[in-house]
Amino acid sequence: VGLSGPPGAGKSTFIECLGKMLTERKHKVSVLAVDPSSSTSGGSLLGDKTRMTELSRDTSAYIRPSPTRGTLGGVTRTTNEAILLCEGGGYDVVLVETVGVGQSEFAVADMVDMFILLLPPASGDELQGIKRGIIEMADLVAINKADGDLVVPARRIQAEYISAMKLLRKRSKVWRPKV
């Protein structure tokens, strides 16, 4: 499962909750978290693992942060191979967290069975901020942080994306993307 979304959408928190739910149901979960690399130093913070503290202590989970090292598309040059290694190592669920959202950060969509675009409910003009290319690739658009005062904005953005997705060309004969 590939996951992408803008900064602040809650990708790491979502993955930790989903990962814990899956391990409680006896799945072995691998998380491949991709972090951007500095164009100046080439370094990367690899901080996603620190946001998944409970999951990182779970013996049925494996978290591997990796720097992009200049690779475009939201993943690393070796993400596809890492997915295969995790599957070969007995992990039945592999979650790939991309760098983030943009016009071209959806290379992961061709590497996974399902590509989820995670969005916060109130971040301005959502449809203008997210580019068409990534919406066309999404199998599922999940509105995250949709509680409390954000319930109404979450319902509004859900309606906007449902309408927008009706205008897109179908990628599959058997699956219609959900919001």
N, C-alpha and C positions, 0 to 999 in steps of 0.2 A: 504494500500500500504506500503510495507516494503522497506526501502532504506538503502543501505550500500555502503561503499567505503573506500578507504584508507584516512588517514589524509591529509587534503589539497585538497580533491576532490571538496569541496564546497557543502557538504551535507546540512548544515544549510541554506546557501544562496539559494540553489536550492529549499529547502522546503519553505522558506519564499516567494520566487517568485511564486511558484506553489500555495501555500496557499492563497496568496493575489488574484491571478487570480481566484481561486475557490470561494472565498468569494464575489468577485465582481460579480460572476455569481450566487449569492444567495445560495451557499452551506454553510453548517455549517462544519467547519474543526477542527479536533482535532489532535494535534501533540504530540506523546509520544516519547520524546527524551531520549535515554539511554546513560548515561555517565559512564566511568570506575570508579571503586572505588580503593582507595589506598590499597595495600596489607599490608602496615605498619599501617596506622591509621584507615582504613575502610571508610574514608571520600571521598567525591566527590565534584568537582567544580560546577557541574550542570550549565555549562556555555552556553549550546546551546540556552537557552531562550534569553540570552543577544545578541546573533547574529541574532535574529529574532525580532528586536525592533518594526518594523511596524506591523507585524502579531500579536505580543503580545498585541498591543493596539486595535486590531480589535475585535469588540464585537461579530462577528460571528466565532471567533476562540478561541481555548483553547489550551494552551501549558503546558505540564506536563513533566518536567525533572525528571528523576529517576536514582538513582545509581544502578549499577549491584550488589553490595554487594557480590561479589565473584561468581556470577552465570556466567557460561560459555555459549557461543553461541551467544553473542552480544546483548542479551536482559536481562530483569530481570526475577525473578521467577514468577512475577505476570503480565507480559506484556499481556498475552492472556486474563486474566480477565479484565485488564484495557481497552483493545480493546472492549470487550463486554459491559463494563460500558459506554464507550463513545458512542457506537451505541445505547444503551438503553437510553442515555441522549439526543438523537436526532441529534447527529453528523453523517451526511451522508457520510463524507470522514474522514478516520482515517489514518494518516501518522505516521509510526513508523521508527524513525531514530535509527539505531543500533550503538553500540560502534564504530565499524569500521570494516575493512576487515582483514581477516586472513584465516586460513585453516578451522576453525569451526564456524565462526561468521555468520551463516546463519540459525539459529533456527527459525528466524522470517518467513522464507519462508513457513513454515507449518502453520503459524498463519494468513496469509494474502491472498488476492485474487491475488495480483501481487507483485513480488519481483524485485526491480530495483537495479542493481549494477551501481553505479555512479563512473566514472573514469576520472582523469585529462588526457590531451592529451600528456604530455611530462614529464614522471617521471622515465625515465630509461627504463629498460627491462621489459615492462609491462606484457608480458605473463609469465615471470618467477616470477614476484613479486606477481601476483594474483594466488591463488591456484585453482586447477581443481575443487575441491568440490564446491566452491562458484559459479564458472562459470556454473557448471551443474545445479545449483538451480535457476539461474537468468532467469526471464521471459523477461527482457529487460536490455540491457547494454547501458547506456547513457554516451556519451563522453561529459563532461562538460568543460567549459572554452575554447571552440573551436572558438575563434575569434582572430583577429589581427594576430600576428606572429605565433599563435598556430593553424591556420587553416590547414596547411600542416601536422604537426604532428598528429592532430586530425584525418585527413583522413587516415593517415598511420595506426594508432592504430585501427581505425574502420575496415579497411581491414584485419588487423591481427586477430581481434576478430571474424569477420564474417567467416574467414577461420577456426579458432580454433573451433567455435561452430558447424561447419559442421561435426566435428569428434565426437561430443558428442551424447549420446543416447537420444532419444526424451522422454520427460516426459509426453507429452500430444498428443492426436490424433488431437486436434483442434487448438492448438496454437504452432507456431514455434517461439522461442525466436528471438527478433530483436536486432540489434546493431545500 
